[in-house]
């Protein structure tokens, strides 16, 4: 499904668009694909420009009408679960004269496929784009959604770096059975081997597709061309194209594109963490100085907790009547960011910083930030982390964060700990499932303060917002010990 490209405007200029659907006015056609049409529209009741997606009439008249309708509803349900900066937002779903429609965020960008035809990208940009893609995937996966059709045509980009995932039309919901084992959906080039074989799939299928996208971005950033062998569906990581990619990136590609799902990255967060580590290397920092990214626009950046919170807590208070004069406690801010990151991803850092100068007390700040947490249950859990029965969790989290922000110079490194790099990496992957990419920084700090693995798990569990998920994380250590 093609959404918001402008390449089709000339061919569709003479095709009339209906005046409206439901309560929404239709202005013009934005794009169309094999399944449906997307219009630019307008919601007059709240003065908002929207995108409106409908199914082709010919599909509704076909013998597979029910299947298409179910797929369309699943797209609406899947995307509506995901209020994330890197996923196209769904506002509404309805039917008008038996024609279903989805009301979406209007995103004035182009799909990544067409963007790459007309723009050169650097290696750093390739890594940044993929990491943002993974941020969105992690959010979707935690909510039981597997996209299953990730490809450049379903990723929209604006200003060279802001990306949105779209087209959840073949997504698998955790309770959905629209496509069972043995049925193949999606785009062949980006399909994981298990999909091609008709085997059972899970969220790691999306990670393979993300690996293919990263491969293409890296090769294009180095050589501006890709060798496609039409007789091979799987990418050959021994071909001449891969030689143009830095070795540090090749190692990530080999893991992301492993044939067996168990040998791949197990979460989008762990994949994103490895990309973030690359972006900290000097060779890519130099590259970053020449691309289109800026700190103020990098909303999905994974912050270093020590540096970012120290900066937040000492923000200069200008002489502005609208700004707060409240002196914020670093421990509280550390806890706040860790909790909020779990629900909305790394954008939490930017959101907190945005509100600090306007609010004078902790309770109000928590309430304001809670409005950005999608879903009633998640919103309630976030609030509970800072009040009532969860107060003890927050207090211990404050103390733990404080221990490495304020007392890092006093850490006794002679703890007798025996953590191998492989062991820490395994624990990081488990923790990242619950709190996202922040796991890397937290483990890096906390592992220096404990004497054994059991203590490490107990300390790390305190960074997980809910008691149920803390227990689930701790159970992974028991499983590891029993092996």
C-alpha positions as CSV (number, residue, x, y, z in Angstrom):
1,X,0.0,0.0,0.0
2,X,1.5,3.4,-1.0
3,X,0.6,6.2,1.2
4,X,1.9,9.7,1.2
5,X,4.1,10.0,-1.9
6,X,3.7,12.7,-4.5
7,X,4.9,10.6,-7.4
8,X,1.4,9.5,-8.4
9,X,-0.2,12.9,-8.5
10,X,0.1,13.4,-12.2
11,X,-1.4,10.1,-13.1
12,X,-4.3,10.6,-10.7
13,X,-4.9,14.2,-11.3
14,X,-7.9,13.6,-13.6
15,X,-9.4,11.0,-11.3
16,X,-12.2,12.6,-9.2
17,X,-12.1,12.1,-5.4
18,X,-15.4,11.7,-3.5
19,X,-16.4,14.9,-1.6
20,X,-16.2,13.2,1.8
21,X,-16.6,10.1,3.9
22,X,-18.3,10.0,7.3
23,X,-17.8,13.4,8.9
24,X,-14.5,14.0,7.0
25,X,-14.0,16.1,4.0
26,X,-11.9,14.7,1.2
27,X,-9.6,17.1,-0.6
28,X,-7.5,15.0,-3.0
29,X,-5.8,11.6,-3.6
30,X,-2.4,11.1,-2.0
31,X,-1.7,7.6,-3.3
32,X,-3.0,4.2,-3.9
33,X,-1.9,0.6,-4.0
34,X,-3.3,-2.8,-4.7
35,X,-5.6,-2.8,-1.7
36,X,-6.8,0.7,-1.2
37,X,-6.6,4.5,-1.7
38,X,-5.4,7.2,0.6
39,X,-6.8,10.7,0.5
40,X,-5.8,13.9,2.1
41,X,-8.8,15.0,4.2
42,X,-10.0,17.4,6.8
43,X,-11.8,17.0,10.1
44,X,-13.8,20.2,10.4
45,X,-14.9,19.5,14.0
46,X,-11.4,19.9,15.4
47,X,-9.7,21.8,12.5
48,X,-7.2,19.0,11.6
49,X,-5.8,17.8,8.4
50,X,-5.9,14.0,8.2
51,X,-5.2,11.1,5.9
52,X,-8.1,8.9,5.0
53,X,-7.6,5.3,3.9
54,X,-10.3,3.2,2.2
55,X,-10.5,-0.2,0.5
56,X,-10.8,-0.4,-3.3
57,X,-14.4,-1.0,-4.4
58,X,-13.3,-3.9,-6.5
59,X,-12.1,-5.8,-3.5
60,X,-15.3,-5.3,-1.6
61,X,-17.1,-6.8,-4.6
62,X,-14.8,-9.8,-4.7
63,X,-15.3,-13.3,-3.3
64,X,-12.6,-12.5,-0.6
65,X,-14.5,-9.5,0.7
66,X,-14.6,-10.8,4.3
67,X,-10.9,-11.4,4.3
68,X,-10.1,-8.0,3.1
69,X,-12.4,-6.4,5.6
70,X,-10.9,-8.3,8.4
71,X,-7.4,-7.4,7.3
72,X,-8.4,-3.7,7.1
73,X,-9.9,-3.8,10.7
74,X,-6.7,-5.5,11.9
75,X,-4.6,-2.7,10.4
76,X,-6.8,-0.1,12.3
77,X,-6.6,-2.1,15.6
78,X,-2.8,-2.7,15.3
79,X,-1.9,0.9,14.5
80,X,-4.4,2.3,17.1
81,X,-2.6,0.4,19.8
82,X,0.7,2.1,19.0
83,X,0.9,5.8,20.0
84,X,4.6,6.2,19.3
85,X,6.6,8.9,17.6
86,X,7.9,6.4,15.0
87,X,4.5,4.8,14.1
88,X,1.8,6.5,12.0
89,X,-1.0,7.4,14.4
90,X,-4.6,6.2,13.8
91,X,-7.3,8.5,15.0
92,X,-10.5,6.9,14.0
93,X,-12.2,3.9,12.2
94,X,-15.6,3.9,10.7
95,X,-17.9,2.8,7.8
96,X,-19.9,4.9,5.4
97,X,-22.4,3.2,3.2
98,X,-20.6,-0.1,3.9
99,X,-17.2,1.4,2.9
100,X,-14.7,1.1,5.8
101,X,-12.2,3.8,6.4
102,X,-9.3,4.6,8.7
103,X,-8.5,8.2,9.7
104,X,-4.7,8.6,10.2
105,X,-2.2,11.3,11.0
106,X,-1.3,13.3,7.9
107,X,2.4,13.0,7.4
108,X,3.9,15.2,4.7
109,X,6.8,13.0,3.8
110,X,7.7,10.4,1.3
111,X,8.2,6.7,1.6
112,X,11.8,5.5,2.1
113,X,11.9,3.6,-1.2
114,X,11.4,6.8,-3.2
115,X,13.5,8.9,-0.8
116,X,16.5,6.6,-1.5
117,X,16.1,7.0,-5.2
118,X,16.6,10.8,-5.0
119,X,18.8,11.3,-2.0
120,X,22.2,10.2,-0.8
121,X,22.5,9.0,2.8
122,X,25.6,8.6,5.1
123,X,26.3,5.5,7.1
124,X,25.4,7.4,10.3
125,X,22.0,8.3,8.7
126,X,21.5,4.6,7.8
127,X,22.1,3.6,11.4
128,X,19.9,6.4,12.8
129,X,17.0,5.6,10.5
130,X,17.2,1.9,11.4
131,X,17.4,2.6,15.1
132,X,14.2,4.7,14.9
133,X,12.5,2.0,13.0
134,X,13.5,-0.4,15.8
135,X,12.2,2.0,18.5
136,X,8.8,1.8,16.8
137,X,9.0,-2.0,16.5
138,X,9.9,-2.5,20.1
139,X,6.8,-0.5,21.1
140,X,4.6,-2.5,18.8
141,X,6.1,-5.9,19.9
142,X,5.5,-5.1,23.5
143,X,1.9,-4.7,22.7
144,X,1.6,-8.1,20.9
145,X,1.8,-6.8,17.4
146,X,4.0,-8.2,14.6
147,X,4.0,-6.1,11.5
148,X,5.1,-8.8,9.0
149,X,5.4,-6.5,6.0
150,X,8.3,-4.2,6.8
151,X,9.9,-2.7,3.7
152,X,11.0,0.8,2.6
153,X,7.7,1.4,0.9
154,X,6.0,1.1,4.3
155,X,8.3,3.5,6.1
156,X,7.8,7.2,5.7
157,X,10.6,9.8,6.1
158,X,10.5,13.6,6.5
159,X,13.4,16.1,6.8
160,X,15.8,13.3,6.0
161,X,15.5,11.6,9.4
162,X,12.0,11.6,11.0
163,X,10.5,8.3,10.2
164,X,7.0,6.6,10.6
165,X,6.1,3.0,10.2
166,X,2.8,2.5,8.3
167,X,0.7,-0.3,6.8
168,X,-0.2,-2.8,9.4
169,X,-2.5,-4.4,6.9
170,X,-1.0,-7.9,7.4
171,X,0.0,-7.4,11.0
172,X,-0.5,-10.3,13.4
173,X,-2.2,-9.4,16.7
174,X,-1.6,-11.6,19.7
175,X,-5.2,-12.7,19.6
176,X,-5.6,-12.7,15.8
177,X,-5.8,-15.8,13.6
178,X,-6.3,-14.1,10.2
179,X,-3.1,-15.7,8.9
180,X,-2.1,-19.1,10.2
181,X,1.1,-21.1,9.9
182,X,1.6,-22.1,6.3
183,X,0.1,-18.9,4.8
184,X,2.6,-16.5,3.3
185,X,2.0,-12.7,3.5
186,X,4.2,-9.7,2.9
187,X,6.9,-8.8,0.4
188,X,9.3,-11.6,-0.7
189,X,12.6,-9.7,-0.6
190,X,12.1,-8.7,3.0
191,X,10.6,-11.9,4.3
192,X,12.3,-13.9,7.0
193,X,13.3,-17.5,6.1
194,X,10.6,-18.9,8.4
195,X,7.9,-17.0,6.5
196,X,9.2,-18.2,3.2
197,X,9.0,-21.8,4.5
198,X,5.4,-21.3,5.9
199,X,6.6,-21.8,9.5
200,X,5.3,-20.1,12.6
201,X,6.4,-16.5,13.0
202,X,6.9,-14.1,15.9
203,X,8.4,-10.6,16.5
204,X,11.8,-11.8,15.3
205,X,10.4,-12.0,11.8
206,X,10.2,-8.2,11.9
207,X,13.8,-8.0,13.1
208,X,14.9,-9.9,10.0
209,X,13.1,-7.5,7.8
210,X,14.7,-4.6,9.6
211,X,18.0,-6.2,9.0
212,X,17.4,-6.3,5.3
213,X,16.5,-2.6,5.4
214,X,19.6,-1.8,7.3
215,X,21.7,-3.8,4.8
216,X,20.2,-1.9,1.9
217,X,20.7,1.5,3.6
218,X,24.4,0.7,4.4
219,X,25.2,-0.5,0.9
220,X,23.5,2.5,-0.6
221,X,25.4,4.8,1.7
222,X,28.7,3.3,0.5
223,X,28.2,2.5,-3.2
224,X,24.9,4.0,-4.3
225,X,23.9,0.7,-5.9
226,X,22.8,-2.7,-4.8
227,X,23.3,-6.0,-6.7
228,X,20.0,-7.9,-6.8
229,X,20.0,-11.5,-7.8
230,X,16.4,-12.3,-8.8
231,X,17.2,-16.0,-8.4
232,X,18.0,-15.5,-4.7
233,X,15.4,-14.5,-2.1
234,X,17.9,-14.3,0.7
235,X,20.7,-11.7,1.0
236,X,24.1,-13.1,0.3
237,X,26.4,-11.6,3.0
238,X,29.4,-12.8,1.1
239,X,28.7,-10.8,-2.1
240,X,30.7,-7.8,-3.3
241,X,28.2,-5.3,-1.9
242,X,28.9,-6.2,1.7
243,X,32.6,-5.3,1.2
244,X,31.7,-1.6,1.0
245,X,30.2,-1.7,4.5
246,X,32.4,-1.1,7.6
247,X,33.3,-4.3,9.4
248,X,31.6,-3.1,12.6
249,X,28.3,-2.9,10.7
250,X,28.8,-6.2,9.1
251,X,28.8,-8.0,12.4
252,X,25.4,-6.6,13.2
253,X,24.1,-7.6,9.8
254,X,25.2,-11.2,10.3
255,X,23.3,-11.4,13.5
256,X,20.2,-9.6,12.3
257,X,20.0,-11.8,9.2
258,X,20.6,-15.1,10.8
259,X,18.5,-17.9,9.2
260,X,17.4,-19.3,12.6
261,X,15.3,-16.9,14.7
262,X,17.1,-18.1,17.9
263,X,20.4,-16.8,16.4
264,X,19.1,-13.3,15.7
265,X,18.5,-10.4,17.9
266,X,15.7,-11.4,20.3
267,X,14.2,-8.0,20.7
268,X,14.2,-4.8,18.7
269,X,15.6,-3.0,21.8
270,X,18.8,-5.2,21.8
271,X,19.2,-4.6,18.0
272,X,18.8,-0.9,18.6
273,X,21.4,-1.0,21.4
274,X,24.1,-2.4,19.1
275,X,23.4,0.4,16.6
276,X,23.6,3.0,19.3
277,X,27.0,1.6,20.4
278,X,28.2,2.1,16.8
279,X,26.9,5.6,16.7
280,X,29.2,6.4,19.7
281,X,32.3,5.4,17.8
282,X,34.6,8.2,16.6
283,X,34.3,7.1,12.9
284,X,30.5,7.6,13.0
285,X,30.6,10.7,15.1
286,X,32.7,12.4,12.4
287,X,30.1,11.3,9.9
288,X,27.3,12.7,12.1
289,X,28.8,16.2,12.0
290,X,28.1,16.3,8.2
291,X,24.5,15.0,8.1
292,X,21.1,16.5,8.7
293,X,20.7,15.5,12.3
294,X,20.7,17.9,15.2
295,X,20.4,17.3,18.9
296,X,17.2,19.3,19.2
297,X,15.5,17.2,16.5
298,X,16.8,13.8,17.6
299,X,13.8,12.9,19.7
300,X,14.5,9.2,19.7
301,X,18.1,9.5,20.9
302,X,19.0,7.0,23.6
303,X,20.3,9.2,26.4
304,X,23.2,8.4,28.8
305,X,21.4,8.6,32.1
306,X,24.2,10.2,34.1
307,X,24.9,13.0,31.6
308,X,21.3,13.7,30.6
309,X,19.8,13.8,34.1
310,X,22.7,15.9,35.4
311,X,21.9,18.3,32.6
312,X,18.2,18.3,33.3
313,X,18.6,18.9,37.0
314,X,20.8,21.9,36.4
315,X,18.9,23.6,33.6
316,X,19.4,27.3,33.7
317,X,16.3,29.1,34.8
318,X,16.0,32.3,32.7
319,X,14.2,35.4,33.9
320,X,10.9,34.5,32.3
321,X,7.6,34.8,34.2
322,X,6.3,31.5,32.5
323,X,9.3,29.5,33.7
324,X,9.4,27.4,36.9
325,X,11.8,28.2,39.7
326,X,11.4,24.8,41.3
327,X,14.7,23.0,42.1
328,X,14.2,19.5,40.8
329,X,15.6,16.5,42.6
330,X,17.9,14.4,40.4
331,X,16.8,11.2,41.9
332,X,13.1,11.9,41.2
333,X,14.0,12.8,37.6
334,X,16.0,9.7,37.1
335,X,13.1,7.6,38.3
336,X,10.7,9.5,36.2
337,X,12.7,9.1,33.0
338,X,13.2,5.3,33.6
339,X,9.5,4.8,34.1
340,X,8.3,6.9,31.3
341,X,10.8,5.5,28.8
342,X,9.2,2.1,29.3
343,X,5.9,3.3,28.0
344,X,6.8,5.8,25.3
345,X,10.4,5.0,24.4
346,X,13.5,7.3,24.5
347,X,11.2,10.3,23.6
348,X,10.6,10.4,27.4
349,X,13.9,12.3,27.9
350,X,12.8,15.2,25.5
351,X,9.3,15.3,26.9
352,X,10.5,15.7,30.5
353,X,12.9,18.4,29.6
354,X,10.1,20.2,27.7
355,X,7.9,20.5,30.9
356,X,10.5,21.1,33.6
357,X,10.5,24.9,33.2
358,X,6.7,25.2,33.3
359,X,5.8,23.1,36.3
360,X,6.6,23.6,40.0
361,X,5.9,20.3,41.7
362,X,6.5,16.6,41.2
363,X,2.8,15.5,41.3
364,X,1.8,17.9,38.6
365,X,4.7,16.8,36.4
366,X,3.7,13.2,36.8
367,X,0.1,14.0,35.9
368,X,1.1,16.0,32.8
369,X,3.5,13.2,31.6
370,X,0.9,10.5,32.3
371,X,-1.3,12.1,29.5
372,X,1.3,11.0,27.0
373,X,1.1,7.4,28.1
374,X,-1.2,5.5,25.7
375,X,-3.8,3.2,27.1
376,X,-5.8,3.5,30.4
377,X,-4.0,0.6,32.1
378,X,-0.5,1.8,31.2
379,X,-1.4,5.3,32.2
380,X,-2.6,4.1,35.6
381,X,0.5,1.9,36.1
382,X,2.7,4.9,35.4
383,X,0.9,7.1,37.9
384,X,1.0,4.3,40.5
385,X,4.8,4.2,40.2
386,X,4.9,7.5,42.0
387,X,2.1,7.2,44.5
388,X,0.2,4.8,46.8
389,X,1.2,1.2,46.9
390,X,4.1,1.7,44.5
391,X,5.8,4.4,46.6
392,X,8.3,1.9,48.0
393,X,9.3,0.9,44.4
394,X,9.8,4.6,43.5
395,X,11.8,5.3,46.6
396,X,14.2,2.4,46.1
397,X,14.5,3.4,42.5
398,X,15.5,6.9,43.5
399,X,18.1,5.6,45.8
400,X,19.5,3.2,43.2
401,X,19.7,5.9,40.6
402,X,21.3,8.2,43.1
403,X,23.9,5.6,43.9
404,X,25.4,5.9,40.5
405,X,24.7,9.5,39.7
406,X,26.1,11.1,42.9
407,X,28.4,8.4,44.2
408,X,30.1,7.0,41.1
409,X,33.4,8.2,42.3
410,X,33.1,6.2,45.5
411,X,32.1,2.9,43.9
412,X,34.2,0.0,45.2
413,X,35.3,-1.9,42.1
414,X,36.7,-4.7,44.2
415,X,33.3,-6.3,44.7
416,X,34.4,-9.8,43.8
417,X,31.9,-9.8,40.9
418,X,32.5,-12.3,38.1
419,X,30.4,-11.0,35.2
420,X,31.5,-12.0,31.8
421,X,30.7,-9.7,28.8
422,X,28.5,-12.5,27.4
423,X,26.6,-12.7,30.7
424,X,26.1,-9.0,30.9
425,X,24.9,-8.9,27.3
426,X,22.4,-11.7,28.0
427,X,21.1,-9.8,31.0
428,X,21.0,-6.6,29.0
429,X,18.8,-8.2,26.4
430,X,16.3,-9.4,29.0
431,X,16.1,-6.1,30.8
432,X,15.8,-4.2,27.4
433,X,12.6,-6.2,26.8
434,X,11.0,-4.4,29.7
435,X,12.5,-0.9,29.7
436,X,14.0,-0.5,26.2
437,X,17.4,0.7,25.2
438,X,18.0,2.4,28.5
439,X,19.0,-1.1,29.8
440,X,22.5,-0.7,28.4
441,X,23.4,2.4,30.4
442,X,21.8,1.0,33.6
443,X,23.6,-2.3,33.5
444,X,26.9,-0.5,32.7
445,X,26.5,1.5,35.9
446,X,24.9,-1.0,38.3
447,X,27.1,-4.0,37.5
448,X,30.0,-2.2,39.2
449,X,28.1,-1.9,42.5
450,X,27.1,-5.5,43.2
451,X,28.9,-8.7,44.2
452,X,26.9,-11.4,42.5
453,X,24.4,-12.1,39.8
454,X,21.4,-12.4,42.2
455,X,22.1,-9.0,43.6
456,X,22.5,-7.6,40.1
457,X,19.1,-8.9,39.0
458,X,17.5,-7.6,42.2
459,X,18.9,-4.1,41.6
460,X,18.0,-4.1,38.0
461,X,14.4,-5.2,38.7
462,X,13.8,-1.9,40.5
463,X,14.0,-0.1,37.2
464,X,11.0,-2.0,35.8
465,X,7.8,0.0,36.4
466,X,5.3,-2.7,37.4
467,X,5.6,-5.4,40.1
468,X,4.3,-8.1,37.7
469,X,7.0,-7.4,35.2
470,X,9.7,-7.2,37.9
471,X,8.8,-10.8,38.9
472,X,8.8,-11.8,35.2
473,X,12.3,-10.4,34.8
474,X,13.6,-12.0,38.0
475,X,12.2,-15.4,36.8
476,X,14.6,-15.2,33.8
477,X,17.5,-15.4,36.3
478,X,16.1,-18.5,37.9
479,X,15.7,-20.1,34.5
480,X,19.3,-19.3,33.6
481,X,20.5,-20.8,36.9
482,X,18.6,-24.0,36.3
483,X,20.2,-24.6,32.9
